[in-house]
Amino acid sequence: MFPTKKVQTLIGSVVQVEMKGDKHTLEGKLESADEYLNLHLKDTYEIADGVKSRSLGSVILRGNNIIMLSPIKQ
């Protein structure tokens, strides 16, 4: 399965995203993704040392800056 199709199946679920050059992880509800893996997250939080540290709200992430995307089981 292509990565874009796999990411499309995650729309509507909560995901964690690790970004390039950042020691923190973002967690939020995946609203949409395009063919370049640009992501739109809602209700996003920054996670530092395993703890939600601050609320970011709605965030758009550029696909080429994403290292890892993983679904969160609730």
Secondary structure, DSSP 8 states (H G I E B T S, - for coil): --HHHHHHTTTTSEEEEEETT-SSEEEEEEEEE-TT--EEEEEEEEEETTEEEEEEEEEEE-GGGEEEEEE---
